[in-house]
Amino acid sequence: MTISAARENVIHKVNFSNPRSFSTTVKSDLKETFFPDDPFRQFKNEPSTFRKATKTVQYFLPVFEWLPKYGFKLFQYDLLAGITIACLAVPQGISYAKLANLPPILGLYSSFIPPLIYAIFGSSKDIAVGTIASASVLLASIIEEAVSAKDDPTLYLHLVFTATFFTGIFQFALGFFRLGILVDFLSHSTIVGFMSGAATIICLQQLKGMFGLTHFTPKTDVVSVLRSVFTQTHHWRWQSALAGVCFLVFLLATKHVKKKKPSLYWISALAPMVTVVIGCLAAYFCHAEKHGIPIVGHLSKGINPSSIQFLNFDPKYLPYTIKAGIMTGFLALAEGIAIARSFATIKNNQIDGNKEMVAFGMMNLVGSFTSCYLTTGPFSKTAVNYSAGCKTAMSNVVMAVCMMLILLFIAPLFGYTPLVTLSAIIMAAMLGLIEYEEAYHIYKVDKYDFCICMSAYLGVIFLSMDVGLMISLGLSIVRALICVARPPISNLGNMSNTQMYRDIEQYPSAEKIPGVLILQLGSPIYFANCTYVRERISRWMDHEQSTSDSNSTDIDHIILDIGGVTAIDMTGIGMLTEVLKSIERKGINVVLANPKREVMEKLMLSNLVETIGKDSIFLSINDAVEACRFNLRSSKKQDVGDDTDNVV
């Protein structure tokens, strides 16, 4: 009696329909990879050409999706949120521009044009556009390899604009070609380690401003930074240090208030602007420079001048500008998209990563033409925007209008801002980005992820930011390759009085089926792991045979649950064919259960289905087990009949 005789008792049948054509398969895979939201179906279902055109425009320009429904009620919330984040944008813009060794006015320019561009192309309702500290330092560290900001500030500035241009091209290309999946290679552990390391270095670099130092190392590793600070103790200025400590304590106190009472978020949001105003007044009336406290210096009136003529494509500097553009762009995308998705989840909204890439790319591309440097969605400003009750991207427009008014009328007043004030603002912001609690949580949950996190952190603080990021990214890829090369294969048993089958190592109460070995394959089968899969199946068979005693039933059937095998290549099919033949030579029947559509098509096209037989492929493990039990009972009856005939 064979398993085919038992299929009449099995209700559910496996679908053996003809495999799809190659073009259909490729089209389906590309569609799922690049257009999972299936916008074309939305366009096709519209009754008129005008509606199709409208839906197309709304899909590619999200502003036309929410603007027609916009009203004064929503504007009330966005107006308050926009003014609040504008108050935060001024001190942050000036501070982060100094981190990038750029004129402070560029920080204000970068909070005017890019938010307007994002309001047109962005899909997030919560993102507040601006510069970020980590990308500012990374940008400076790479461009400094080509030219010093002190020795040739004009060339340095032009290279920053060029790097921003390449950032825009890179980000836009990723979004246009629907390559948002690349950002997922930056794991959570990598981002936590990198951001914490960058925050640590940035905090230490602010000791220059806190102590009023004029000469400082351009390097970003912790050894060079600390050496630069403590070899110049004779240049420390107590006046600057005292002012810096006071400002820092004030800023940290407002953050503590926000933590204790989230409804008072506005106190923490306005604190940096209050600090700047107090610092400007003190510097103006007390002549801070005479007391060893340097100030920002002259800030000119007027909105963004054109910078397109300053883009430098000299082959001598292209390697540096392209490297800076891609690395900072990748980092900015990872942070911006992660933040957008986090806040969208809270509001139960959806964020299209590819649209965000296009939006970031466009605002950096246009920004490079209008005297801006790299911008994205900073966490601090976005959190304030969310807490202030923003409803749409109109809050970015309000912020841009506020920045325009500041640039046109009162920008020179911020030139009196003491550098120590900016250092205190940066330190207060960066201390919140050193996520030691999250790192400890990662350590408790996954030790390998903790190693990835720490490799990023230690690489950033002891080597450089780009090297630390690459080391951590490399370890993440190695881990992914290990998971592919060593897929899990479990021995399943039946949970009593159920049709569920679970791993007997995880559930010791699961009962083995007499005469049946059930193995679950838990990942795609590729050339990289097929040898391991073959050896693992053999080891499970040997293990079952070696642990069987005189009262145990020998293995007569092996059920391979391939429900977790989402794909298989030719090497995997060849390996599976060899395994089936090897097992059958031992007199053991092989049964497949729960095949995926893609895998079934490959098995049919390779004639493996004909080799094993359609009657040996089942829809579920339970169906396969029942068929094997029926076959075992039939075999025993036949053996008993044969014995009776021999006796007679």
C-alpha positions in Angstrom: 0.0 0.0 0.0 1.4 3.5 -1.0 0.6 7.0 0.2 -1.4 7.6 -3.0 -4.1 5.2 -1.7 -4.6 7.5 1.3 -5.2 10.7 -0.6 -8.9 9.8 -1.1 -9.3 10.4 2.7 -7.7 13.9 2.5 -10.2 16.7 1.9 -7.8 19.5 0.9 -5.9 19.2 -2.4 -2.7 20.8 -3.4 -3.0 23.2 -6.3 -0.9 21.8 -9.2 -2.0 24.5 -11.8 0.3 25.3 -14.6 3.3 27.5 -13.6 3.1 31.2 -14.5 5.1 32.4 -17.5 8.5 34.0 -16.9 7.3 37.5 -17.8 4.3 37.2 -15.4 6.6 36.1 -12.6 9.1 38.9 -13.2 6.4 41.4 -13.4 4.8 40.2 -10.2 8.2 40.3 -8.3 9.1 43.7 -9.6 5.7 45.1 -8.7 5.9 43.7 -5.2 9.5 45.0 -4.7 9.1 48.5 -6.2 5.4 49.2 -6.1 3.9 47.3 -3.1 1.2 50.0 -2.8 0.1 49.3 -6.4 -0.7 52.9 -7.4 -1.5 51.8 -11.0 -4.5 49.8 -9.9 -5.9 53.0 -8.3 -5.4 54.9 -11.5 -7.0 52.3 -13.7 -10.2 52.1 -11.5 -11.0 55.8 -12.0 -13.9 56.4 -14.4 -12.5 59.4 -16.3 -9.2 60.6 -17.7 -9.4 63.7 -15.6 -9.7 61.6 -12.4 -6.9 59.4 -13.5 -4.7 62.5 -14.1 -5.7 63.9 -10.7 -4.9 60.6 -8.9 -1.5 60.5 -10.6 -0.6 64.0 -9.6 -1.7 63.4 -6.0 0.4 60.2 -5.9 3.6 61.9 -7.0 2.9 65.3 -5.4 1.3 64.6 -2.0 0.6 68.3 -1.4 -2.4 68.1 -3.8 -3.8 65.3 -1.8 -4.2 67.2 1.5 -4.3 70.8 0.3 -7.8 70.7 -1.3 -9.2 69.5 2.0 -7.3 72.0 4.0 -9.1 74.5 6.2 -8.7 77.2 8.9 -9.4 74.6 11.6 -6.3 72.6 10.6 -4.3 75.8 10.0 -4.7 76.9 13.7 -2.8 73.8 14.8 -0.2 74.1 12.1 0.4 77.8 12.8 1.2 77.1 16.4 3.4 74.1 15.5 5.2 76.1 12.8 6.0 79.1 15.0 7.3 76.7 17.8 9.7 74.8 15.5 10.9 78.1 14.0 12.0 79.1 17.5 13.9 75.9 17.7 15.3 76.1 14.1 17.2 79.4 14.7 19.6 78.2 17.5 19.8 74.7 16.0 20.5 76.0 12.5 23.3 78.3 13.7 24.8 75.6 16.0 24.8 72.8 13.5 26.3 75.0 10.8 29.2 75.7 13.2 29.5 71.9 13.6 30.0 71.6 9.9 32.6 74.5 9.9 30.2 76.6 7.8 29.1 80.2 8.2 26.2 80.3 10.7 23.9 82.0 8.3 23.8 78.8 6.2 22.0 77.1 9.1 19.2 79.7 8.8 19.1 79.4 5.0 18.7 75.6 5.4 15.5 76.2 7.4 13.9 78.3 4.7 13.9 76.7 1.3 14.1 72.9 2.1 10.9 73.0 4.3 9.0 74.5 1.4 10.2 71.8 -1.0 9.3 69.1 1.5 5.8 70.4 1.9 5.2 69.7 -1.8 6.8 66.3 -2.1 6.8 64.8 1.4 4.3 62.3 2.6 4.7 62.7 6.4 2.4 65.0 8.4 4.8 65.2 11.3 8.3 65.7 9.9 9.9 69.1 10.6 12.8 69.7 8.2 16.2 70.9 9.3 19.8 70.1 9.7 21.2 67.4 12.0 24.3 67.3 14.1 25.6 63.8 13.1 25.4 64.5 9.3 27.0 68.0 9.9 30.0 66.5 11.7 30.3 63.6 9.1 30.1 66.0 6.2 32.8 68.2 7.8 35.1 65.3 8.6 35.0 64.0 4.9 35.4 67.4 3.2 38.3 68.3 5.6 40.2 65.5 4.0 40.3 67.5 0.8 40.6 71.1 2.1 40.7 72.8 5.4 37.9 75.1 6.3 40.4 77.5 7.9 42.9 77.5 5.2 40.5 77.9 2.3 37.0 78.6 3.5 35.7 79.6 0.1 36.7 76.3 -1.5 35.5 74.4 1.5 32.1 76.0 1.2 31.8 75.2 -2.5 32.7 71.6 -1.9 29.9 71.4 0.8 27.4 72.8 -1.7 28.7 70.2 -4.2 28.4 67.4 -1.7 24.8 68.5 -0.9 24.1 68.4 -4.7 25.3 64.8 -4.8 23.2 64.0 -1.7 20.1 65.2 -3.5 20.9 63.3 -6.7 21.6 60.1 -4.7 18.4 60.4 -2.5 16.2 61.3 -5.5 17.6 58.4 -7.6 16.9 55.9 -4.7 13.3 57.1 -4.5 12.7 57.4 -8.2 14.0 53.9 -8.9 12.0 52.6 -5.8 15.1 51.4 -3.9 13.9 52.3 -0.5 14.8 48.7 0.6 18.5 49.7 0.7 17.9 51.9 3.8 16.7 48.8 5.7 20.3 47.6 5.7 21.0 50.1 8.4 19.7 48.1 11.4 18.3 49.6 14.6 21.4 48.5 16.4 23.7 50.3 13.9 21.7 53.5 14.1 21.7 53.4 18.0 25.4 52.8 18.1 26.3 55.4 15.5 24.0 58.1 16.9 25.3 57.5 20.4 28.9 57.6 19.2 28.4 60.7 17.2 26.6 62.4 20.1 29.5 61.5 22.4 32.1 63.0 20.0 30.0 66.1 19.3 29.6 66.7 23.1 33.4 66.5 23.6 34.0 68.8 20.7 31.8 71.4 22.4 34.4 71.7 25.1 36.2 74.0 22.6 33.3 76.5 22.9 32.8 75.9 26.6 36.4 76.8 27.5 36.7 79.5 24.8 39.5 77.8 22.8 40.4 79.2 19.4 42.6 76.4 18.1 41.2 72.9 17.9 41.8 69.6 16.1 39.8 68.9 12.9 39.9 65.1 13.8 36.8 63.5 15.2 38.2 60.6 17.3 38.0 60.9 21.1 41.8 60.7 21.6 42.5 63.6 19.4 39.7 65.7 20.8 40.6 65.1 24.4 44.3 65.7 23.6 43.4 69.0 22.0 41.3 70.1 25.0 43.8 69.1 27.8 47.0 70.3 26.1 45.6 73.8 26.0 44.6 74.2 29.7 46.6 77.5 29.8 44.1 78.9 27.2 41.0 77.9 29.2 38.8 80.9 30.0 36.8 80.7 33.3 34.3 83.3 32.1 33.3 81.2 29.1 33.2 78.0 31.2 31.0 79.6 33.8 28.5 81.0 31.2 28.5 77.6 29.5 27.7 75.7 32.6 24.8 78.0 33.5 23.3 77.8 30.0 23.7 74.0 30.0 22.1 73.6 33.5 19.1 75.7 32.3 18.6 73.7 29.2 18.8 70.4 31.0 16.4 71.6 33.6 13.8 72.4 30.9 14.2 69.0 29.5 13.6 67.5 32.9 10.4 69.5 33.2 9.3 68.2 29.8 10.1 64.6 30.9 8.1 65.0 34.1 5.2 66.8 32.5 4.9 66.2 28.7 2.2 68.8 28.4 4.9 71.5 29.1 6.9 70.5 26.0 6.9 74.1 24.9 9.2 75.1 27.8 11.9 72.7 26.4 11.1 73.8 22.8 11.5 77.5 23.5 14.5 77.1 25.9 17.2 77.2 23.1 15.7 80.4 21.7 15.5 81.9 25.2 19.1 80.9 25.8 20.2 82.6 22.5 18.3 85.8 23.3 19.8 86.0 26.8 23.2 85.3 25.4 22.9 88.0 22.8 21.7 90.6 25.3 24.5 89.7 27.7 27.1 89.8 25.0 25.9 93.1 23.6 25.7 95.0 26.9 28.7 93.3 28.6 31.0 93.3 25.6 31.6 89.6 25.8 34.5 89.5 23.4 36.5 91.7 25.8 36.1 89.1 28.5 37.3 86.2 26.3 33.9 85.0 25.2 33.8 84.9 21.3 30.5 85.5 19.5 29.1 84.3 16.2 29.9 87.5 14.3 28.3 89.3 11.4 25.1 87.8 9.9 23.8 89.5 6.8 20.2 90.3 6.0 18.4 88.8 3.1 17.1 85.4 1.9 19.1 82.7 0.3 21.4 83.8 -2.5 22.0 81.5 -5.5 24.9 79.0 -5.1 24.5 77.0 -8.3 27.5 78.8 -9.8 29.7 77.6 -6.9 29.3 73.9 -7.5 32.7 72.4 -8.0 33.1 69.3 -10.2 36.9 69.4 -10.3 38.1 65.7 -10.7 40.6 66.4 -7.9 37.8 66.9 -5.4 35.1 64.7 -6.8 36.0 61.6 -4.8 35.5 63.6 -1.6 32.3 65.3 -2.5 30.7 62.1 -3.9 31.7 60.2 -0.8 30.4 62.9 1.5 27.2 63.2 -0.5 26.4 59.4 -0.5 27.4 58.7 3.2 25.6 61.7 4.7 22.7 61.2 2.4 22.4 57.6 3.4 22.6 58.6 7.1 20.0 61.4 6.7 17.6 59.0 4.9 17.9 56.4 7.6 17.2 58.9 10.4 14.5 60.9 8.5 12.5 57.8 7.3 12.8 56.0 10.7 11.5 59.1 12.5 8.7 59.6 10.0 7.6 56.0 10.4 7.7 56.2 14.2 5.4 59.2 14.4 3.2 57.9 11.7 2.7 54.7 13.6 1.5 56.7 16.6 -1.2 58.3 14.5 -1.9 55.1 12.5 -0.8 56.7 9.3 1.2 55.2 6.4 4.6 56.5 5.2 5.9 55.7 1.7 9.7 55.4 2.1 10.2 56.0 -1.7 8.2 59.2 -1.6 10.2 60.4 1.4 13.5 59.7 -0.5 12.2 61.8 -3.5 11.2 64.6 -1.1 14.6 64.6 0.7 16.4 64.4 -2.6 14.5 67.3 -4.1 15.0 69.6 -1.1 18.7 68.8 -1.0 19.0 69.3 -4.7 17.3 72.6 -4.6 19.1 73.5 -1.4 22.5 73.0 -3.1 21.4 75.7 -5.6 20.2 78.1 -2.8 23.1 78.2 -0.3 21.8 75.4 1.9 23.6 72.3 3.1 22.3 68.8 3.9 18.8 68.7 5.5 16.5 65.9 6.7 13.9 65.3 9.4 15.7 65.8 12.8 14.2 63.9 15.7 14.2 66.8 18.2 12.4 69.2 15.8 10.0 66.6 14.6 9.1 65.6 18.2 8.4 69.3 19.0 6.3 69.6 15.8 4.3 66.5 16.9 3.9 67.7 20.4 2.7 71.1 19.3 -0.2 69.4 17.5 0.8 69.7 13.8 -1.8 68.3 11.4 -0.2 68.6 8.0 3.1 69.6 6.3 1.8 73.2 6.4 3.7 73.5 9.7 6.9 73.4 7.6 5.5 76.2 5.4 4.8 78.3 8.5 8.3 77.7 9.8 9.8 78.7 6.4 7.8 82.0 6.4 9.0 82.7 10.0 12.6 82.0 8.9 12.1 84.3 5.9 11.0 87.1 8.1 14.0 86.5 10.4 16.4 86.6 7.5 14.9 89.7 6.1 14.7 91.8 9.3 16.5 90.5 12.4 19.2 88.1 11.3 22.1 90.5 12.2 20.9 90.6 15.8 21.8 86.9 16.2 25.4 87.7 15.3 25.9 88.6 19.0 25.2 85.0 20.0 28.1 83.8 22.2 29.7 80.6 20.8 29.5 79.1 24.3 25.7 79.4 24.1 25.7 77.4 20.9 28.0 74.8 22.6 25.6 74.5 25.5 22.6 74.1 23.1 24.4 71.4 21.2 25.5 69.5 24.3 22.0 69.6 25.8 20.6 68.2 22.5 23.3 65.5 22.1 23.1 64.2 25.7 19.6 63.0 24.9 20.9 61.1 21.9 23.3 58.9 23.9 20.9 56.0 24.3 22.6 53.9 27.0 19.2 52.5 28.1 18.4 51.3 24.6 21.9 49.8 24.3 21.4 47.9 27.6 18.0 46.7 26.3 19.7 45.4 23.1 22.3 43.7 25.3 19.6 41.8 27.3 17.7 40.8 24.2 20.3 40.0 21.6 24.1 39.8 22.3 25.0 39.8 18.6 23.0 43.0 18.0 24.7 44.5 21.0 28.1 43.7 19.4 26.9 45.5 16.2 25.8 48.5 18.3 29.1 48.7 20.2 31.1 48.3 17.0 29.4 51.4 15.6 29.9 53.3 18.9 33.5 52.4 19.4 34.4 52.8 15.8 32.9 56.3 15.7 34.6 57.5 18.9 38.0 55.9 18.4 38.4 55.9 14.6 36.1 58.1 12.6 32.4 58.4 11.9 32.5 56.9 8.4 34.7 54.0 9.5 32.5 53.2 12.5 29.4 53.2 10.3 31.0 50.9 7.7 32.3 48.5 10.4 28.8 48.2 11.9 27.1 47.9 8.5 29.6 45.2 7.6 28.8 43.2 10.7 25.1 43.5 10.0 25.5 42.1 6.5 27.7 39.3 7.9 24.9 38.4 10.3 22.4 38.4 7.5 24.6 36.1 5.5 25.0 33.8 8.4 21.2 33.6 8.8 20.9 32.7 5.1 23.8 30.2 5.1 22.6 28.4 8.3 18.8 28.3 8.2 16.9 26.7 11.1 15.6 23.2 10.6 13.4 21.9 13.3 12.1 18.5 14.4 8.3 18.7 14.9 6.0 16.9 17.2 2.2 16.9 17.7 0.6 18.9 20.5 -1.8 16.6 22.3 -5.4 16.6 21.1 -4.7 19.2 18.4 -3.6 19.4 14.8 -0.7 21.7 15.6 2.9 20.6 15.2 5.7 22.4 17.0 9.4 22.2 17.6 10.1 19.4 20.1 13.0 21.3 21.6 10.9 24.4 22.2 7.9 22.3 23.3 9.1 19.1 25.1 5.4 18.0 25.5 5.0 17.7 21.8 4.7 14.0 20.9 6.6 12.4 18.1 4.6 10.5 15.5 5.7 6.8 15.5 7.4 5.9 12.3 7.3 9.5 11.0 10.0 12.1 11.2 8.7 15.7 10.6 11.3 18.3 9.6 10.5 22.0 9.1 12.7 24.0 6.7 12.6 27.6 7.8 14.1 29.7 5.0 14.7 30.0 1.3 17.0 27.3 -0.1 19.9 28.8 -2.1 23.3 27.8 -3.3 24.8 29.3 -0.2 22.9 27.0 2.3 21.9 23.9 0.3 24.9 21.9 1.5 24.1 22.7 5.1 20.4 21.8 4.6 21.4 18.4 3.2 23.8 17.7 6.0 21.3 18.8 8.6 18.5 16.5 7.3 21.0 13.6 7.4 22.0 14.4 10.9 18.4 14.5 12.0 17.8 11.1 10.4 20.9 9.6 12.1 19.9 11.1 15.4 16.5 9.5 15.3 17.9 6.2 14.3 20.6 6.3 17.0 18.1 7.3 19.8 15.5 4.6 18.8 15.3 1.5 21.1 13.8 -1.9 20.7 10.4 -0.6 21.5 10.6 2.2 19.0 9.3 2.1 15.4 11.9 2.6 12.7 11.4 5.7 10.5 9.2 4.8 7.5 8.2 8.3 6.4 9.9 11.7 6.4 7.7 14.8 6.1 9.5 17.9 4.9 7.4 21.0 5.8 8.6 23.6 3.2 6.0 26.2 4.2 8.9 28.5 5.3 10.8 28.0 2.0 9.8 31.1 0.1 12.2 30.6 -2.8 14.5 28.0 -4.2 17.2 28.1 -6.9 18.6 25.4 -9.2 21.3 24.4 -6.8 18.6 24.0 -4.1 16.5 21.9 -6.4 19.4 19.7 -7.3 20.2 19.3 -3.6 16.6 18.4 -2.8 16.5 15.8 -5.6 19.7 14.2 -4.2 18.2 14.1 -0.7 15.0 12.5 -1.9 16.8 9.8 -3.9 19.2 9.1 -1.0 16.4 8.7 1.5 14.3 6.5 -0.8 17.3 4.2 -1.3 17.0 3.5 2.4 13.4 2.4 2.0 11.9 5.5 3.5 9.1 7.5 1.9 9.5 11.2 1.5 6.5 13.6 1.7 6.4 17.3 1.1 3.9 19.6 2.9 2.6 23.1 2.5 4.6 24.3 -0.5 4.6 28.0 -1.5 3.4 29.0 -5.0 6.9 30.1 -6.2 8.5 26.9 -4.9 5.8 24.7 -6.4 6.3 26.3 -9.8 10.0 25.6 -9.6 9.5 22.0 -8.6 7.0 21.5 -11.4 9.2 23.0 -14.1 12.2 21.0 -12.9 10.1 17.7 -13.0 10.8 17.1 -9.3 7.0 16.8 -8.8 6.9 14.0 -11.2 9.9 12.3 -9.5 8.4 12.4 -6.1 4.8 12.1 -7.3 1.8 14.4 -6.9 0.4 12.0 -4.3 3.3 12.7 -2.0 2.7 16.5 -1.8 0.1 17.7 0.8 -1.5 20.9 1.7 -0.7 20.7 5.4 1.4 18.7 7.9 -1.7 17.2 9.4 -2.9 15.9 6.0 0.6 14.4 5.4 0.7 12.8 8.9 -2.8 11.2 8.4 -1.7 9.8 5.0 1.4 8.4 6.5 -0.5 6.8 9.4 -3.0 5.3 7.0 -0.1 3.9 5.0 1.5 2.4 8.1 -1.7 0.7 9.2 -2.2 -0.7 5.7 1.4 -2.0 5.6 0.9 -3.7 9.0 -2.3 -5.4 7.8 -0.6 -6.6 4.7 2.4 -7.9 6.8 -0.1 -9.8 9.1 -1.8 -11.3 6.1 1.5 -12.4 4.6 2.4 -14.0 7.9 -0.9 -15.9 8.1 -0.5 -17.2 4.6 3.0 -18.5 5.5 1.6 -20.3 8.6 -1.1 -21.9 6.5 
